[in-house]
Amino acid sequence: MRFVSELAATVVVVAGMIAPAVAQDRSGWPSSIVIGTGSQGGVYFTYGSGFATMISETLGVNASVEITGGPVQNVTLVQTGDHNMGFVTMGPAYEAFVGKSELMPGVEHKDIRALFPMYQTPLQAVTLSKSGVRSLADLNGKRIGVGPAGGTAATYWPRYFDAAGLKATISNAGANDSAGQLKDGLIDAFLFAAGIPTSAFTQLAVENDVTFISMSEADLQLFLKAEPALSPFTIAAKTYEDQPNDVQSVSLWNFAIAGKGMPDSLAYELTKLAMTNYDRMKQNHAAAKETKPEAYKFNSFMKFHPGAIRWFEENGYKIADNLK
C-alpha cells in the first residue's frame, strides 16, 4: 500500500542523533522513526518536530517528521506500515478503524494502536474584516479554504455545510498557503482545525484586520447532531489579536498512534517520553498543555499498544479490557 506515502511530502525535519541517556531493551527497534504530521503552519507539524527532537536526544534513534494531509492520511500510513507513528484526531481515526476511510474505503484499520493523548483540535474560522462575513451563514455562496485534503478541517467543515444547507466553493491547501490565499483575496474565509494557538491564524491576525467567526447556539447544536464525535469547545478571548471575545466552536481529541508491530519496549519509551516531560512538550507547542496522562480516557475504541499500556498501568491509570 505504498501509494499512500506518495501523497506525503519529503521528510523536512530530521533531529540530530544523540546517544541514549539510559540503556533500554532495544530488540527490534528501527534505525529511524518517521512521524506523520500535517501541513506547515499547523500544530501537528510543530508539535511533531519538537517531539522528534526529543526522541533523537533521549532515545538515540534518528527521528523525523513528514508533511502529510493530516489525520485521514496519517492513520492509513500507520496502518500500511509506511510510517512508524502518526498523529490523528479521533473522528477520522474511528472512521478508518471501521473501514470508512476516504483513502482506503472498506479496509478496517485494525492494526493501529494508541500511544498517548495529545490535545484537542478545535475547528476555527477566520475571514478578513472587510469581507463583512460575521457568521457561518454569511459564508453561503463564498469561496472557502479548508486546509489540505484529508485533514480534519477538510473532513468536518464540508459536512457542517451539508447539514446546514449552505453552499460554498471549497479549496484545499496547506495552512500557510490557505492563509496567503485569504490575504490575496483568492478565498473569502479560511476554516481550519488545529490546536490552539495555530501559527497560521496568529500570523494572519498580526498582519491583517481579521474577524474570528463564533458559532451560534443553533450552529453548535447542528454540528453536534451531525457529528457526535465532536465536543463543544471555547477559544478563549485574546487567544489571537483581533479576538476580544470568546469564540464558540467544537473540537476533537488527538492521539499519537503506532502500528501493532512496533516493539513493546519502544512504544513504552515513546509513551513515557511524552507523558513525563510536560514542560518540554509545552516548549514544543502551547497546545501540549493538554498532553497529560489522565486524558487517555478520551480514547474509547482504539486498542492501546501493549508498551503504552504498561506505562499507563505502572503509573496508576487503568486501561479498559476492551482497549487491550
C-alpha positions in Angstrom: 0.0 0.0 0.0 2.9 2.3 -0.7 0.7 4.5 -2.8 -0.5 6.3 0.3 3.0 7.5 1.1 3.3 9.2 -2.3 0.7 11.7 -1.1 3.1 12.8 1.7 5.8 15.4 1.2 9.5 14.8 1.6 10.8 14.5 5.2 11.5 18.0 6.2 12.9 17.8 9.8 15.5 15.4 11.0 16.6 15.7 14.6 20.3 15.1 15.3 21.0 11.7 16.8 22.5 11.6 20.3 23.4 8.6 22.3 20.6 7.4 24.5 20.8 8.6 28.1 19.9 5.2 29.6 20.1 1.7 28.4 16.9 0.1 27.1 15.8 -3.2 25.7 16.2 -2.2 22.0 15.3 -5.5 20.4 13.7 -5.0 17.1 13.9 -1.2 17.3 14.0 0.5 13.8 17.1 2.5 12.9 14.9 5.6 12.3 11.3 6.8 13.2 9.1 8.7 10.8 6.1 10.6 12.3 3.2 11.6 10.0 2.1 15.2 11.0 0.3 17.7 8.8 0.9 20.9 6.8 3.4 23.6 7.8 1.6 26.3 9.8 -0.4 23.7 11.5 0.1 22.4 15.1 0.9 18.7 14.1 4.0 19.8 12.2 5.3 22.0 15.1 4.4 19.6 17.9 5.8 16.7 15.9 9.1 18.4 15.1 9.7 19.1 18.7 8.8 15.5 19.7 11.1 14.1 17.0 14.0 16.1 18.5 13.2 14.7 22.0 13.2 11.2 20.6 16.6 11.7 19.0 18.1 13.3 22.0 16.7 10.9 24.6 16.4 7.5 22.8 19.2 7.8 20.3 17.0 7.0 17.4 17.0 9.2 14.3 13.5 10.7 14.2 11.9 12.9 11.6 8.5 14.3 10.7 6.8 14.2 7.4 4.4 16.7 6.0 1.1 15.0 5.1 -2.5 15.8 4.5 -3.3 15.2 8.2 -5.2 12.6 10.2 -7.0 10.8 7.4 -3.7 10.2 5.7 -1.7 9.6 8.8 -3.9 6.7 10.1 -3.6 4.9 6.8 0.2 5.5 6.6 0.5 3.8 10.0 -1.9 1.0 9.1 0.1 0.2 6.0 3.5 0.4 7.8 4.7 3.4 5.8 5.1 5.4 8.9 6.2 4.3 12.4 4.0 6.9 14.1 1.2 9.3 13.2 -1.0 12.0 14.8 -4.7 11.6 14.4 -7.9 13.1 15.5 -10.3 10.6 16.9 -13.1 11.2 14.4 -11.1 10.3 11.2 -9.3 7.5 13.2 -12.6 5.9 14.1 -13.9 6.1 10.5 -10.7 4.4 9.3 -10.9 1.8 12.1 -14.4 0.7 11.0 -13.5 0.7 7.3 -14.8 4.1 6.2 -11.5 5.7 5.4 -11.7 8.1 2.4 -8.3 6.8 1.3 -8.9 3.0 1.7 -12.7 2.6 1.8 -13.7 -0.9 3.0 -10.4 -1.6 4.8 -10.8 -1.8 8.5 -7.7 -0.1 10.1 -7.3 -2.6 12.9 -3.5 -2.6 13.0 -3.3 0.9 14.6 -2.5 1.3 18.3 -2.9 4.3 20.6 0.3 5.5 22.3 -0.7 8.7 24.2 -3.2 11.6 24.2 -2.1 14.9 22.7 -4.6 17.8 22.9 -7.9 18.9 21.5 -8.3 20.2 17.9 -10.9 22.9 17.7 -12.4 23.9 14.4 -11.6 27.6 13.7 -12.9 30.1 11.1 -11.4 33.4 10.2 -12.1 36.0 7.5 -10.8 39.5 6.7 -13.0 42.0 8.5 -13.6 44.0 5.3 -15.4 41.0 3.9 -18.4 41.7 6.0 -18.7 38.0 7.0 -19.7 37.7 10.6 -21.4 34.3 10.9 -21.3 30.8 9.3 -24.5 31.6 7.5 -22.8 34.5 5.8 -20.4 32.0 4.1 -23.2 30.7 1.9 -22.0 31.0 -1.7 -18.5 32.1 -0.7 -15.1 30.7 -1.6 -13.6 28.8 1.4 -10.3 27.2 2.2 -10.4 24.2 4.5 -6.8 23.1 4.7 -5.3 20.1 2.9 -7.4 17.3 1.6 -7.7 14.5 4.1 -7.2 16.8 7.1 -9.7 17.3 9.9 -11.0 20.6 8.6 -11.5 19.2 5.1 -13.4 16.3 6.6 -15.7 18.1 9.0 -16.4 21.6 7.7 -18.0 20.4 4.4 -20.2 18.1 6.5 -21.4 21.0 8.5 -22.2 22.9 5.3 -24.2 20.0 4.0 -26.1 19.7 7.3 -26.8 23.4 7.3 -27.8 23.5 3.7 -25.1 26.0 2.8 -23.3 26.1 -0.5 -19.7 27.1 -0.9 -16.8 26.6 -3.2 -14.2 24.6 -1.3 -10.5 24.7 -1.9 -7.7 22.7 -0.4 -4.2 23.8 0.6 -1.8 23.8 3.5 -2.3 26.1 6.4 0.2 28.7 5.4 -0.9 28.6 1.8 -4.6 29.0 2.8 -3.7 32.0 4.9 -1.9 33.5 2.0 -4.9 32.9 -0.3 -7.1 34.7 2.2 -4.8 37.7 2.3 -4.7 37.8 -1.5 -8.4 37.6 -1.9 -8.5 34.2 -3.5 -10.8 32.8 -0.9 -13.3 34.6 1.4 -12.7 32.6 4.5 -10.2 30.2 6.0 -11.8 27.4 8.0 -9.3 25.1 9.7 -8.8 22.6 12.5 -5.7 22.7 14.7 -4.5 23.1 18.3 -4.5 26.5 20.0 -2.8 28.7 19.0 -2.5 27.9 15.3 0.6 29.7 13.9 -1.1 30.5 10.6 -4.0 32.1 12.4 -1.7 34.0 14.7 0.2 35.4 11.7 -3.0 36.4 9.9 -4.2 38.3 12.9 -0.9 40.1 13.4 -0.7 41.2 9.7 -4.4 41.9 8.9 -7.6 43.1 10.3 -9.5 39.8 10.8 -12.7 38.5 12.2 -12.9 35.2 14.0 -16.3 33.6 13.5 -18.1 32.2 16.5 -20.8 29.6 16.3 -24.3 30.5 17.4 -26.1 28.1 19.7 -28.0 26.8 16.7 -24.8 26.2 14.7 -23.3 24.4 17.7 -26.3 22.0 18.1 -26.5 21.3 14.4 -22.8 20.4 14.3 -23.0 18.2 17.3 -26.1 16.4 15.9 -24.4 15.9 12.6 -21.1 14.7 14.1 -21.5 13.1 17.5 -17.7 12.6 17.8 -17.3 16.4 18.3 -17.5 18.2 21.6 -18.2 21.9 22.4 -15.0 24.0 22.7 -14.4 27.6 23.6 -11.5 29.5 22.1 -10.7 31.9 24.9 -10.7 35.7 24.3 -7.4 37.2 23.2 -6.0 33.9 22.0 -5.3 35.9 18.9 -5.1 39.5 18.1 -8.4 40.9 16.9 -10.2 38.4 19.1 -11.6 40.4 22.1 -14.3 37.8 22.9 -14.6 34.1 23.5 -15.3 32.2 20.3 -17.6 29.2 20.4 -16.6 26.2 18.4 -16.3 22.4 18.5 -13.3 20.1 18.9 -11.9 16.6 18.6 -9.2 14.9 20.7 -5.8 14.0 19.1 -3.8 10.9 19.9 -0.4 9.7 18.8 -0.6 6.2 17.2 1.7 3.5 16.1 1.4 0.2 14.3 0.8 -3.0 16.3 4.2 -4.3 15.1 6.2 -1.6 17.0 8.3 -3.3 19.7 6.7 -3.1 23.1 9.9 -1.5 24.6 9.9 1.3 22.0 6.2 2.0 22.5 6.8 2.2 26.2 9.7 4.6 25.9 7.8 6.9 23.5 4.8 7.0 25.8 7.0 7.6 28.8 8.8 10.4 26.9 5.6 12.3 26.1 3.9 11.7 29.5 6.8 12.6 31.8 8.2 15.7 30.1 5.3 18.1 30.4 7.3 21.3 30.4 9.4 20.2 27.4 6.3 19.2 25.5 4.8 22.6 26.1 8.0 24.1 24.7 7.3 22.2 21.5 3.9 23.8 21.2 1.5 25.5 23.7 -1.3 23.0 22.7 0.7 20.4 24.7 -0.6 21.9 27.9 -3.3 19.2 27.4 -0.8 16.4 26.9 -1.4 14.8 30.2 -1.8 11.1 31.2 -5.3 11.5 32.5 -6.5 12.3 29.0 -6.0 8.7 28.0 -9.7 8.2 28.8 -10.7 10.1 25.6 -9.8 7.1 23.5 -12.9 4.9 23.5 -12.4 2.5 20.6 -8.7 2.0 19.6 -6.6 -0.6 21.4 -3.6 0.8 23.2 -0.2 -0.6 22.3 1.0 -3.1 24.9 4.0 -0.9 25.6 1.8 2.1 26.2 -0.5 0.0 28.5 2.5 -1.0 30.6 3.5 2.7 31.1 -0.1 3.8 32.0 -0.8 0.9 34.4 2.6 1.2 36.1 1.6 4.8 36.8 -1.9 4.1 38.2 -4.0 4.5 35.0 -6.3 1.6 34.4 -6.8 0.7 30.7 -10.2 -0.8 30.0 -10.1 -4.5 29.0 -11.7 -3.8 25.6 -8.8 -1.4 24.8 -6.1 -4.0 25.4 
